[in-house]
């Protein structure tokens, strides 16, 4: 775990912050950051046609998914929200393919971004979803740096801060699909001493439940918290609540 004062880049508290972890779906923070840096607000209304290859990738790898179907024309905006809120593997690979032409080309862009952020010695990604791979790794410190870059990007921050969202109507889903960021919805009524504004969770067997969150506390000071190794998604939320309460200075 790590807690960073984002305004001063000071590590307030940490445990094993440089140990290699599998970031699971926290990976998608970098996915939306890399995509957002290539696009403008106008691009969000563009559409992308889902393919069987993309939906199969999500299904075969047992990913969370939005539920987009083969041949469904979805907006780029919905791919962003779908990547973050329900942690959709289908949306993430769709977004990667839209931006770079292929999943593989997009992963190269992700690793270039890690290099740009100064993290290439300790972080390397092999996919945009967070599927376990021994060559897909980072540290909780790395994830905090990635989150800092993401919340400083206006588009990214919008997607990472949404609690619920309904995708645009399509032929396959005429009423859209209602999706939620359950971490934000569950932590909003907990006493953290401030307000948690953005978050992304993850889970693979190798890292257990993990999450990265960003919030403002005591007079608007921003903090980033990253944890891995929680025994459940609820325990992961309470880890963040306890860390914020214990280590963020009170007013």
N, C-alpha and C positions, 0 to 999 in steps of 0.2 A: 504494500500500500504506500501511497505517497499523497501528501497535501502540500500544495504550492500556493503562495501568495502571488497571484498572477500579475499584480501591478509592479512588483519588485523582483519577480522570478526567484523568490526566496523559498527554499524548502523548509516548511514549518515542522513537518513530522514525516518520518518515512520508516519503512521496514522492508529490506530486500529490494530497494528501489532499482538496483542494477542487475537483479536476477532475471534470467531469460524466462519469459512466459509465452504461452500461446495466446494471442490477443482475442481469439474468437471473433465475435461480431463487433467488437470495438474497432476492428479493422475498417468498418464502414465509415468511421469518422474521416479517415484518410481518403476513402473512396469518394465521398461527397465533396471533400475539400479539393481534390484534384479535378473532379468534374466541374465544380463551381468556378474554378480558376480559368477554365477554358470557355465558359459560356457567359451570356449576358441575360438580363431579365427577359428580353424579347425571345430568347431561345426556349424559354420554359413552355411556351405555347406550341412549340413544334411537336410533332408526333413521331412515335417510334413503333414499329410493328413487331410484336413479340414473336419468337420462333419456337418451334418444338425443341430445338437444341438448347435454348435458354431455359425453358420450363423443365426439360428433362434434367439438366444440370442441377437445378435446384432440388428436384425430386430425388434423383439418384443419390445425391450427397446429404439427403435428409435435412435440408435447410428449412428455416422458417420461410414463408412466402406470403406475398400479398394475395395471390390467387389469380394473377393474370393468366390468360389462356393463349394457346398457339393462334397466331393470326390477329390477336387483339391489338387495336391501335390505341396506344396510351400516350398521354402527354409527357414531355420531359419533366415537367413539374411533378407529375404523379410518380415518376421513377425516383425522383429525389425523396419525396415524402415516403414512398414505399420502401426505400432503402433504409430509412432511419426509423420510422415509427413501429412497423411490425418486424423490422429487420429482414426485409424480404430479399432472399437470394435471387429471385426472379427479377426484381427491380434493379438490384445492384449490377447484375451481369448485363441487363438491358441498358442501363445507364453507361456502363463501361464500353459496351459495343457501340452505342450511339456516339460517344465522345471520341473514341480511338479507332473505331472500325472493327476491333476484336478485343476479346477479354485479355489476350496475351499482350497486345500492344499497350493496353491500359495499365496492366501490371508493371510494365517497363516504366511508364510515367509515374506510377506510385513510388517505385524505387528511386527514381530520379528526384522526386519530392523529398523522400527520406534523406537523400544525399544533400539536397539544398538546405534542409533543416538541421544538418549536422549529425544525423542519427544513423548513417549507413554502417558504422562500426558495430552497432548493437541491435539494429533492426533490419529485417528483410522480409518482404511479402511475396507470396507466390500466387495469390488470388485476391479478388476484390471483395470477397464475402466473409472470410474468416474461417474457412474450412481448415481443419487441422492438417498440417504438413510439417515435418521436422525442419524444413527450411522456411517456415512462416513463423516469425518470432519478433518480439521486441521486449522492452522492459516497461514497468509501470511509469518510470520517468519519461521514456520515449513517448508513451501515450499521452502524458500530460503536455508535452511539447506540441504534439500533433493537435490536441484539443485547443491549445492556446491559439495556434494558427487558424484553426477552424472557426472559433468564436470571433476572431478578428475579421473574418470574411463575412460580409453582410448577408449574402445568399445562404451560406452554410448555417449561420446563426439562426436564420429564420426556420430552417428545416429541423435543426437540433433542438429548438425551443418549443415546437408544436406539441400540444398534448393530444389532440384528436384532429382528424382530417378525413374528408370524404373525397375519393377520387372522382374524376370527371366521368359522366355517363358514357358508356360505349355500347355497341350492339350486344356484346356478351354480358355486360353488367349495366343495364339501363338506368339503375338507380345509384351507380357508383359502388364503391366498397368503403365501408367505414373502418378506419385504422386508428390505432392508439399507440402512444409511447407510454407503456405501463409503468416504467420507472418514474417518470414525471408525475403521472396521475396518482401513484401510490405515495410518493414522498411529499406531495404538496400539502397534505394535512398533518405532516409530522413536524415537530418542533426542532428545527435545525439551527435556530438563532439567526436565520437569514432567509434568503429565497433561492432555491435551486432552479436555475433558468434553462439549462441545457443538459442533456444526458444521452448516453448510448450504452446499452448493456451487451453482454455476450455470454455464451455458454458453449464450451466443448468439454468433453470428459477430462481432457488433459489440463484445463485451466479452471475447471468448475465454473461457478457463476462469477462474472467480473463486470465491472462498470466504470465508466468515466463520467464525472459530472462537473458542472461549472455553475457557480452561484455568486451572489453578492451578500456580504455580511457586514455588520457593525459599521454603518456609515457609508455603505456602498463599495466596500473593498472587495475585489473579485478574487475568488479562490478556485482552484481546480483540484479535484480528488480522484484518484484512481485506485481501485482495489481489484485483487484477483484471489481466487481460492475460497470463495464463499460456498457454503454447503447448499444454499438454495437462493432463488431469485429474491425472496423476501429477506433472507439473512443479508444478502448483498446490499439491499436498501438500508437496512438498519446499521450496517457497517458504515455507510456514508453519513447517516444521521449521527452516529456516535463520534465519528472522527471530527465532523464539523463542530459538534457540541464541545468536545474535549480540547481541541487544539486551536480553533479560531478564537482569537482574543475577543472578549466581550467589550462592549462600549465602555 
